[in-house]
Amino acid sequence: MAKETALPLAFMARMAALLDEEFPPFLAMLNQRPVPALRVNTLKLSVEQFLALSPWALTPVPWCPEGFTLDRKVNIGTHTYHEIALYYVQDASAMAVAALTAPQPGERVLDLCASPGGKSTHLASLLAGQGVLVANEIDRGRADVLRRNLERWGATNTLVLNETPERLAERWPGAFDRVVVDAPCSGEGMFRKNEEARYHWSEAHVLGCALRQREILHSAAQLVRPGGRLVYATCTFAPEEDEGVIARFLRSHPDFTLLPAPRHEGFQPGQPAWADWPAAPEDQTPDPSLAGAVRLWPHKLQGEGHFVAVMQRAGDGPPAAWKPAQLVRLAPSDRAALEAFWQPLIGRPLPERLLLRPRQSQEVEVSAPPEDAPDTAGLRTAQAGWRLGVLRKGRFEPSHALAMALRAEEVSQRIDQAIGGELAARFMRGETLDAPGPDGWVLIAVEDFPVGWGKRVGGVVKNHYPKSLRWG
């Protein structure tokens, strides 16, 4: 079956009516292979450093200085540099969301519908380790995926929650400088990459998504401080979920104004006339400010498609105060166990601010929360800061999150190999390693970038690389 016949007929009829003479190039582009793209992890290295390492020809993404597209035939998802989180595989148009959010280091930022973590890792990079990023995902399984991706990214100023938008709005009204709603949508911009998105599409699904998006935005608005920004995004082309949702939001929330987004190569304006598509009421004049939103079309740029609207709340003022995270003083024996691991091995100070969370009998998780972290008691919390490791029966076992946020040169005992080294490959397959040296914990690294922990006894390194990440 030809690929274009697999597209829903009702979808094609809608897009033909919307795009008119642009429909043929749009449809032709939907039947080409997706364009691979990556975003450099600037928490680990600079863009210039990555360009010196990259084995591929890279084309810059105009709206994202850390983003690059590649030849359609290149597979970047299985490379070692991806395994050690030097980059995130992300559609180029999706990179526009965090770029237009433009968080400033030190701010409080909420990513309300965050899994699997593409936008959250981007926001974390832009915050550069300062301020607080709260990444929320209502689905428990997807929240765990989000947590793992942020930990691999090396982000240390993040909290991962598994809550409803309504509960967060009740808990923290007006507490965030920027709130991002990358809304669950009908996924028309995923049609090139995901056959399942085509299968599940229907006009009823579009309308159901629009209803849920309006509910999420209502809660999100309550979380924004006076003068703060609310960013709404979808990966769909449906007017009901894009201009339609924003038009209704602005009518019901007059304290928000849609800001004209910066125009980059390939960006197209929002369409005010589509706000009440397919037919606007006779007494309804289109809101011209909707042209300030951004539409990214796959036939206009190297990307799958997105819609982004940046709105600002009226007024000016700091974020509302919240109850700070409740820190716990370690028992002397636990402190001694943690310092016995840390002091001889890691060349940066042990964080003074610590949170403890019991996990099992005689096992306690130790985390270092961000400076301005809120108390999350009573909320479903998957991650309350930088997870350092676990105290278990008088000893400390480091976490993978600790390894991925360190620099290799900060760890005195390490095994470092060049890209393609057999020892590193064996480690990522979960094997033990023969490596002479002193007993104790050792960091495995590739070209000075951490991969994970091993524990050496008698010249044999037992593998502590997470099972979920191991090759084959």
C-alpha positions as CSV (number, residue, x, y, z in Angstrom):
1,M,0.0,0.0,0.0
2,A,1.4,3.4,-1.0
3,K,2.2,5.6,2.0
4,E,-0.1,8.4,0.9
5,T,-3.1,6.1,0.8
6,A,-2.4,5.3,4.5
7,L,-3.2,8.8,5.5
8,P,-6.8,9.3,6.8
9,L,-9.0,10.5,3.9
10,A,-10.8,13.0,6.2
11,F,-7.5,14.4,7.2
12,M,-6.4,14.9,3.6
13,A,-9.8,16.6,2.8
14,R,-9.4,19.0,5.8
15,M,-5.8,19.9,4.9
16,A,-6.7,20.4,1.2
17,A,-9.4,22.9,2.3
18,L,-7.0,24.7,4.6
19,L,-3.9,24.8,2.4
20,D,-5.4,25.2,-1.0
21,E,-2.5,25.4,-3.5
22,E,0.0,24.5,-0.8
23,F,-1.6,21.1,-0.2
24,P,0.3,19.2,-3.0
25,P,3.8,20.1,-1.6
26,F,2.5,19.5,1.9
27,L,1.2,16.0,1.0
28,A,4.4,15.2,-0.9
29,M,6.5,16.1,2.0
30,L,4.4,13.9,4.4
31,N,5.4,11.0,2.2
32,Q,9.1,11.5,2.5
33,R,11.3,10.0,5.2
34,P,11.6,12.1,8.4
35,V,14.6,14.4,8.7
36,P,16.8,13.2,11.6
37,A,17.9,16.0,14.0
38,L,19.8,16.3,17.2
39,R,20.2,18.9,20.0
40,V,23.6,19.2,21.7
41,N,23.7,18.7,25.5
42,T,25.3,22.0,26.5
43,L,25.3,20.9,30.2
44,K,28.2,18.5,29.1
45,L,30.0,20.3,26.3
46,S,29.8,23.3,24.0
47,V,28.4,23.3,20.5
48,E,31.9,23.9,19.2
49,Q,33.2,20.9,21.1
50,F,30.5,18.7,19.8
51,L,31.2,19.9,16.2
52,A,34.8,18.9,16.6
53,L,33.7,15.4,17.7
54,S,30.8,14.8,15.3
55,P,31.3,12.1,12.6
56,W,28.4,13.6,10.5
57,A,27.7,16.6,8.3
58,L,25.4,18.8,10.3
59,T,23.1,21.6,9.2
60,P,22.2,24.2,11.8
61,V,18.6,24.7,12.9
62,P,17.9,28.4,12.4
63,W,15.8,28.8,15.6
64,C,18.0,26.7,17.9
65,P,21.7,27.3,18.3
66,E,22.2,23.8,19.8
67,G,20.2,22.0,17.1
68,F,21.2,20.4,13.8
69,T,19.6,18.4,11.1
70,L,21.3,15.5,9.2
71,D,21.0,13.5,6.0
72,R,17.8,11.4,6.0
73,K,19.8,8.2,5.8
74,V,21.8,8.8,9.0
75,N,21.0,6.8,12.1
76,I,21.9,8.8,15.2
77,G,19.9,6.9,17.8
78,T,22.3,4.1,18.4
79,H,25.6,6.0,18.4
80,T,27.8,5.9,21.6
81,Y,27.5,9.7,21.8
82,H,23.8,9.3,22.1
83,E,24.2,6.6,24.8
84,I,26.3,9.0,26.9
85,A,23.8,11.9,26.3
86,L,26.0,14.2,24.4
87,Y,22.9,15.0,22.3
88,Y,19.1,14.4,22.3
89,V,17.4,13.0,19.2
90,Q,14.6,15.6,18.7
91,D,12.7,16.8,15.7
92,A,13.9,20.2,14.7
93,S,10.5,21.9,14.8
94,A,10.0,20.6,18.4
95,M,13.2,22.5,19.4
96,A,11.2,25.7,18.8
97,V,9.2,25.3,22.0
98,A,12.0,25.7,24.5
99,A,13.7,28.2,22.3
100,L,10.6,30.4,22.3
101,T,10.1,29.8,26.0
102,A,13.6,31.3,26.5
103,P,13.9,30.6,30.2
104,Q,16.6,32.6,32.0
105,P,19.0,31.0,34.5
106,G,17.7,31.3,38.0
107,E,14.0,31.2,37.1
108,R,11.3,28.8,38.1
109,V,10.0,26.9,35.1
110,L,7.3,24.3,34.9
111,D,7.0,21.8,32.0
112,L,3.4,20.6,32.6
113,C,3.1,17.7,30.1
114,A,6.8,16.7,30.0
115,S,7.4,13.1,29.0
116,P,9.5,11.8,27.4
117,G,11.7,14.8,28.1
118,G,12.7,16.5,24.9
119,K,11.5,19.9,25.9
120,S,12.5,19.3,29.6
121,T,16.1,18.5,28.7
122,H,16.2,21.6,26.5
123,L,14.8,23.8,29.2
124,A,17.3,22.3,31.7
125,S,20.1,23.2,29.3
126,L,18.9,26.8,28.9
127,L,18.6,27.2,32.7
128,A,22.3,26.1,32.9
129,G,21.9,24.5,36.4
130,Q,20.4,27.6,38.0
131,G,16.8,28.0,39.2
132,V,14.3,25.2,39.3
133,L,12.7,23.1,36.6
134,V,9.6,21.1,37.6
135,A,8.9,18.5,35.0
136,N,5.4,16.9,35.3
137,E,3.8,13.9,33.7
138,I,0.4,12.6,34.6
139,D,1.1,9.0,33.5
140,R,3.2,7.1,36.0
141,G,5.1,5.0,33.5
142,R,5.9,8.0,31.3
143,A,7.0,9.9,34.4
144,D,9.6,7.3,35.0
145,V,10.8,7.6,31.4
146,L,11.0,11.4,31.9
147,R,13.0,11.0,35.1
148,R,15.5,8.7,33.5
149,N,16.0,11.0,30.5
150,L,16.6,14.0,32.8
151,E,19.1,12.0,34.9
152,R,21.0,10.9,31.8
153,W,21.1,14.5,30.6
154,G,23.0,15.5,33.7
155,A,20.4,17.9,35.0
156,T,20.7,18.6,38.7
157,N,18.1,21.3,39.3
158,T,15.0,19.4,38.4
159,L,12.0,17.8,40.1
160,V,9.9,15.2,38.4
161,L,6.3,15.0,39.4
162,N,3.4,12.6,38.5
163,E,0.5,14.9,39.1
164,T,-2.7,16.4,37.5
165,P,-2.5,20.0,36.3
166,E,-5.4,20.8,38.6
167,R,-3.5,19.7,41.8
168,L,-0.4,21.7,40.8
169,A,-2.6,24.8,40.2
170,E,-4.1,24.4,43.7
171,R,-0.7,23.9,45.3
172,W,1.4,26.6,43.6
173,P,-0.8,29.4,42.2
174,G,1.3,32.1,40.6
175,A,4.6,30.4,41.5
176,F,6.3,30.1,38.1
177,D,8.1,32.5,35.8
178,R,7.4,30.3,32.8
179,V,5.0,27.4,32.3
180,V,5.1,25.2,29.2
181,V,2.2,23.2,28.0
182,D,3.3,20.8,25.2
183,A,-0.2,19.5,25.0
184,P,-1.3,16.0,24.3
185,C,-2.8,16.3,20.8
186,S,-4.0,14.4,17.7
187,G,-0.4,14.1,16.5
188,E,-0.7,15.1,12.9
189,G,2.9,16.2,12.9
190,M,3.9,12.7,13.8
191,F,2.3,11.1,10.7
192,R,5.7,10.7,8.9
193,K,7.3,9.0,12.0
194,N,4.5,7.1,13.5
195,E,2.0,4.9,11.7
196,E,0.0,4.5,14.9
197,A,-0.7,8.3,14.9
198,R,-2.4,7.8,11.5
199,Y,-4.3,4.9,12.7
200,H,-5.8,6.6,15.8
201,W,-6.6,9.9,14.0
202,S,-10.2,10.9,13.6
203,E,-12.1,14.2,13.6
204,A,-13.7,13.1,16.9
205,H,-10.2,12.6,18.4
206,V,-9.3,16.2,17.3
207,L,-12.3,17.6,19.0
208,G,-11.6,15.6,22.2
209,C,-8.0,16.7,22.3
210,A,-9.1,20.4,21.9
211,L,-11.4,20.0,24.9
212,R,-8.7,18.5,27.1
213,Q,-6.2,21.1,26.0
214,R,-8.5,23.9,27.1
215,E,-8.8,22.3,30.5
216,I,-5.0,22.0,30.8
217,L,-4.5,25.6,29.8
218,H,-7.0,26.8,32.4
219,S,-4.9,25.1,35.1
220,A,-1.6,26.2,33.6
221,A,-2.7,29.9,33.6
222,Q,-3.2,29.8,37.4
223,L,0.5,28.7,37.8
224,V,2.0,31.7,36.1
225,R,3.1,34.7,38.1
226,P,2.1,38.3,37.1
227,G,4.3,39.2,34.2
228,G,5.2,35.6,33.6
229,R,4.8,33.6,30.4
230,L,2.7,30.7,29.4
231,V,3.8,28.8,26.3
232,Y,1.4,26.5,24.5
233,A,2.5,24.0,21.8
234,T,1.2,21.1,19.8
235,C,2.6,18.8,17.2
236,T,-0.6,18.9,15.1
237,F,-1.9,21.0,12.3
238,A,-5.6,20.9,13.4
239,P,-7.0,24.5,13.8
240,E,-9.3,23.3,16.5
241,E,-6.3,22.4,18.7
242,D,-4.1,25.4,17.7
243,E,-5.6,28.7,16.9
244,G,-9.0,27.5,18.2
245,V,-7.7,26.6,21.6
246,I,-5.7,29.8,21.9
247,A,-8.6,32.1,20.8
248,R,-10.9,30.6,23.4
249,F,-8.3,30.8,26.1
250,L,-7.6,34.5,25.4
251,R,-11.4,35.3,25.4
252,S,-11.8,33.6,28.8
253,H,-8.5,34.9,30.3
254,P,-8.3,38.6,29.5
255,D,-5.2,38.9,31.8
256,F,-3.1,37.1,29.1
257,T,-1.8,38.6,25.9
258,L,-0.4,36.6,23.0
259,L,3.1,37.9,22.2
260,P,4.4,38.1,18.6
261,A,7.0,35.3,18.4
262,P,10.4,36.0,16.8
263,R,10.5,35.1,13.1
264,H,13.1,32.6,12.0
265,E,13.6,31.0,8.6
266,G,10.7,28.7,7.9
267,F,8.4,30.1,10.6
268,Q,4.9,30.9,9.4
269,P,2.3,33.1,11.3
270,G,-0.7,31.7,13.0
271,Q,-4.0,32.0,11.1
272,P,-6.6,34.2,12.8
273,A,-9.3,33.1,10.4
274,W,-8.8,29.5,11.4
275,A,-9.8,30.1,15.1
276,D,-13.3,29.0,14.6
277,W,-12.7,26.7,11.6
278,P,-14.6,25.5,9.5
279,A,-17.0,28.4,9.9
280,A,-16.8,31.4,12.2
281,P,-19.9,32.9,13.8
282,E,-21.1,36.0,11.9
283,D,-20.6,38.1,14.9
284,Q,-17.1,36.8,15.7
285,T,-14.3,38.9,14.4
286,P,-11.0,37.0,14.1
287,D,-8.4,38.1,16.7
288,P,-5.5,39.5,14.7
289,S,-3.0,38.8,17.6
290,L,-3.2,35.1,16.7
291,A,-0.9,35.9,13.8
292,G,1.8,36.2,16.5
293,A,1.7,32.5,17.0
294,V,4.1,30.3,15.0
295,R,3.2,27.5,12.6
296,L,6.0,25.2,11.5
297,W,5.1,23.2,8.4
298,P,7.0,20.2,7.0
299,H,7.0,21.6,3.5
300,K,8.4,24.9,4.7
301,L,11.3,23.7,6.8
302,Q,13.3,20.6,7.9
303,G,10.9,19.3,10.6
304,E,7.8,17.4,11.2
305,G,5.5,20.3,12.2
306,H,4.5,22.3,15.3
307,F,2.4,25.1,16.6
308,V,3.7,27.4,19.3
309,A,2.0,30.4,21.1
310,V,3.7,32.5,23.7
311,M,1.4,34.4,26.1
312,Q,2.2,36.8,28.9
313,R,0.2,37.4,32.0
314,A,-0.7,41.0,32.9
315,G,1.1,42.8,35.8
316,D,4.5,42.3,37.2
317,G,5.9,40.7,40.3
318,P,8.0,37.9,41.7
319,P,6.7,34.3,41.8
320,A,4.5,33.5,44.7
321,A,6.3,32.1,47.8
322,W,6.1,28.4,48.3
323,K,7.0,26.2,51.2
324,P,10.7,25.2,50.8
325,A,11.8,21.6,50.6
326,Q,12.2,20.0,54.0
327,L,15.8,19.1,54.4
328,V,17.0,16.4,56.8
329,R,20.2,16.1,58.8
330,L,21.9,12.8,58.3
331,A,22.5,10.6,61.2
332,P,26.2,10.5,62.1
333,S,26.6,6.9,60.8
334,D,24.9,7.7,57.5
335,R,26.9,10.9,57.1
336,A,30.1,8.9,57.7
337,A,29.1,6.3,55.0
338,L,28.3,9.0,52.5
339,E,31.6,10.9,53.1
340,A,33.6,7.7,53.0
341,F,32.4,7.2,49.4
342,W,32.6,10.9,48.4
343,Q,35.7,12.4,49.9
344,P,38.4,10.2,48.3
345,L,36.7,9.9,45.0
346,I,34.9,13.0,43.9
347,G,36.6,16.4,43.5
348,R,33.7,18.7,44.2
349,P,32.1,19.4,47.6
350,L,29.4,17.1,48.9
351,P,26.1,19.0,48.7
352,E,25.0,20.4,52.1
353,R,21.3,20.4,51.3
354,L,20.1,16.8,51.3
355,L,16.7,15.1,51.1
356,L,16.1,11.6,52.3
357,R,13.4,9.3,51.1
358,P,12.9,5.8,52.5
359,R,12.6,3.2,49.7
360,Q,12.7,-0.2,51.3
361,S,13.5,-1.6,54.7
362,Q,17.0,-0.3,55.7
363,E,17.3,1.6,52.4
364,V,17.2,5.4,52.0
365,E,17.5,7.4,48.8
366,V,19.7,10.5,49.1
367,S,19.0,13.6,46.8
368,A,20.3,17.1,46.6
369,P,17.4,19.5,45.9
370,P,17.8,22.8,44.0
371,E,18.4,25.8,46.1
372,D,14.9,27.1,45.6
373,A,13.1,23.7,45.6
374,P,9.6,23.5,46.9
375,D,8.3,21.0,49.4
376,T,6.5,18.2,47.5
377,A,5.0,16.4,50.5
378,G,1.6,15.1,49.5
379,L,2.4,15.2,45.7
380,R,3.3,12.2,43.7
381,T,7.1,12.8,43.3
382,A,9.3,10.7,41.0
383,Q,12.5,12.8,41.6
384,A,13.1,15.5,44.2
385,G,16.4,16.8,42.9
386,W,19.8,15.4,42.0
387,R,19.7,11.7,43.0
388,L,23.1,11.0,44.6
389,G,22.5,7.4,45.5
390,V,21.2,5.0,48.2
391,L,22.2,4.4,51.8
392,R,21.9,0.7,52.6
393,K,23.0,-1.0,55.8
394,G,25.8,1.4,56.6
395,R,27.2,1.9,53.1
396,F,26.5,4.2,50.2
397,E,25.8,3.1,46.6
398,P,26.0,5.9,44.0
399,S,23.3,6.5,41.5
400,H,23.5,6.6,37.7
401,A,22.3,10.2,38.0
402,L,25.3,11.1,40.1
403,A,27.7,9.7,37.4
404,M,26.0,11.5,34.5
405,A,26.0,14.9,36.2
406,L,29.7,14.8,37.1
407,R,32.7,15.6,34.8
408,A,35.1,12.7,34.4
409,E,38.0,14.8,35.6
410,E,36.2,15.3,38.9
411,V,36.5,11.5,39.7
412,S,39.8,10.2,40.9
413,Q,39.2,6.6,40.0
414,R,38.1,6.1,36.4
415,I,38.5,4.0,33.3
416,D,38.5,6.2,30.2
417,Q,38.5,4.9,26.6
418,A,38.3,6.5,23.2
419,I,35.1,6.1,21.1
420,G,34.8,2.6,19.9
421,G,36.9,1.1,22.7
422,E,36.0,-2.5,23.4
423,L,36.1,-2.1,27.2
424,A,33.5,0.7,27.0
425,A,31.3,-1.4,24.7
426,R,31.5,-4.4,27.0
427,F,30.5,-2.2,29.9
428,M,27.4,-0.9,28.1
429,R,26.5,-4.5,27.3
430,G,26.4,-5.1,31.1
431,E,29.6,-7.2,31.3
432,T,32.2,-7.3,34.0
433,L,35.6,-5.9,33.1
434,D,39.1,-7.0,33.8
435,A,40.8,-3.7,34.9
436,P,43.7,-3.7,37.4
437,G,43.7,-1.0,40.0
438,P,42.6,-0.2,43.6
439,D,39.4,-1.7,44.9
440,G,36.4,0.5,45.2
441,W,34.0,2.5,43.0
442,V,35.3,3.5,39.6
443,L,33.8,5.7,36.9
444,I,33.6,4.4,33.3
445,A,34.0,7.1,30.7
446,V,34.3,7.6,27.0
447,E,36.6,10.4,25.9
448,D,36.2,12.2,29.2
449,F,32.4,11.8,29.3
450,P,30.9,9.6,32.1
451,V,29.1,6.4,31.1
452,G,28.3,4.9,34.6
453,W,29.7,3.3,37.7
454,G,31.5,0.0,38.3
455,K,32.9,-1.5,41.5
456,R,36.4,-3.0,41.4
457,V,37.4,-5.9,43.6
458,G,40.7,-7.7,42.9
459,G,41.1,-6.2,39.4
460,V,37.6,-7.2,38.3
461,V,35.0,-4.4,37.8
462,K,31.4,-5.4,38.6
463,N,29.0,-3.6,36.3
464,H,26.5,-1.1,37.7
465,Y,25.3,0.3,34.4
466,P,21.4,0.4,34.5
467,K,19.9,-2.6,33.0
468,S,17.3,-0.5,31.1
469,L,20.2,1.1,29.2
470,R,22.3,-1.9,28.4
471,W,23.0,-2.8,24.8
472,G,21.4,-5.9,23.3
